[in-house]
Amino acid sequence: MTIPRLRECIKLEDARDFKHCLVSAIKALPPGSLPLQACCEQGGIADDRRISVSLLDMQRDHERISARVGVFFTEVIGGCNCHDDPLEANRYCVLKVLITRPHGDIEFAVLEV
């Protein structure tokens, strides 16, 4: 997947500016872009319209950027309480983010649930 906004982040030399740019770019992804469904624990559906992203660590070299990010999101579990109203549960997941230079192709993988 390529994120046009991420191409601008890659050009930033200052680590603090890059971190802020990366987190903003991930938060701006359209719903369904992150593999959060694999982080659901009760068979529900990942609702990633409102997520919180934290950069945990990062390594950069000339060919790639590798980072770990923590993502808070909501899992919607349907029909499991009174009147079959859906239940929402807060979830946390750690993702590996791999960005290849210079084009900014990005891959996500689940590390921890």
N, C-alpha and C positions, 0 to 999 in steps of 0.2 A: 504494500500500500504506500502511496506517496501522499504526503501532506504538504501542499504548497507553502503554508506558513512555516513549516519546519525548515525549509531551505534557508530562510532568513536566520533562524536560530543557529544553524550550523556555522554560519559566518562569524558569529560572536566569539571573540577571544576571551572576554572576561567570564570566569566560571559562574559568578553570581548572576550576571545578565543571561547567560545561557540557561541556567537552571530555571529562572523565572519564565523565560521564553518557552522552554520545553513543557513545563507544567501548564502554561496557558494554552499551548498548542494541543496537548492531550485533552484538556477540559473542553476545548472547542470542537472536538471530533463529533461527527453525527452519531446519534444513538445506534448501538449495535456494532460499533467499530472495535470495541475492546472485548476480549474473551471472558467477560464477567459471568456468563452463564455457567461456565465451569466452576465458578466459585460459589454457586448457590448450594445451600446445605439441606434444604427441605423440599426440593423438587419444584420450586417456584420459578418465576421468571425474573431475570435481572432487569431492573428499571434503572438505566444509566442516564436518564435525562438530567438529573442533578447529582453530580459526583463531586467528591473532594479528592484531590490528588496531592501526594507528598513525594518529593524526590528523596529516596533513602540513601543512595550512593550512585556514583557515576565514574566511569573511566573513559578517557578520550585519547585517540591517536589519529594519525592522518587518514586511516581507512574507515574507521567506524567509531561509533559512540555506543557504549553499553551502559545501561542504567537499570536500577531497581526502583520501582515506584509503588507506593502504597495507595490503594484506591478504596474509599468508602463509598458504598452505594446501597440501594434498597432492593431487597428480594420481595417480590409480591407472591404470596402463597394463596391460591384461590380455594374457596369453599371449605375452609377447615375450622370455622368457628360458627357461632350462632347466626342463623339466617343465611348461611353460605356467603357472608361478606368476606372479601379477601383480607388477609392479614399481611401487614408490612413488617419486615424484619431488617434491621440494619446489618450490613455485612462489610467485611474487610477482606481485601485480597492483595497479595504482592505479585506484581507483574515484572517480567524482564522485558526491557525495551532495547531492541537492537536497531541502530540507525546506521546505514551505510552512506559514506560520503562519495561523491559530491552531490548526488541527486536527492538525498534525503529519504530513500526508501526505508520504511520502518516495519518491524515485525514485533509482535507481542507474544509472550508465552506466560502461562500461569506458573508461578514458583511456589506460592504458599496460599492456603485458604485459611 
